[in-house]
């Protein structure tokens, strides 16, 4: 009888422990599944059909792509992208962010660009810009991306633009603060408004730019918020060359860490 009771008690204890362990595993899995997913789109346009000078973009884009993979971003990279592929890549990126409002997005573009009417124009590799109608009909711009991010309504977005910020058509430029950002958005520019000297000086050089190198280092550094990353890169680049001053715009209401 005692032996029977001992066996019964042992089975009961084993059953209870097993249930508790299953519950704990289930809870851990639910926590893991509820963690925000990270999506990134990296575009590097280097070789243009209608421009003699190439933009040193491919190596920088590849460096950021590898860096973001280390930080657990599901990352798409597009090199030398035409209009249709660029549009499709952005729409796919947005659709991924729409899957859950907790998702985090990061967009990185390096390549030919203009800043006109307070808006950055991203130029596909097959397009020749001759006048205002060309960039309205043949390019993708920052405001298009921002509007799509508003539709996604996800928790946090980082936009990094390593581009020229000149206005070759002499159209009026308004205040940068008039950009309507989606909630919790941080934009980092490699250059201040009206500046293109840095990019032009680097044309056809085969190595990574200082901006991409320092950005890659900073975002991998543990414990830095995106605001601290921005300041670190700006301070380092200014010491290297005081002609290059990075720029940022944000409407953050909280800190965000890429690598805690």
PyMOL commands that set and color helices and strands:
alter all, ss='L'
color gray80, all
select helices_A, chain A and resi 2-34+58-70+83-97+132-138+142-152+176-178+197-201+210-220+226-240
alter helices_A, ss='H'
color red, helices_A
select strands_A, chain A and resi 38-44+74-79+104-110+113-116+119-122+140-141+156-162+185-189+247-250
alter strands_A, ss='S'
color yellow, strands_A
deselect
rebuild
show_as cartoon
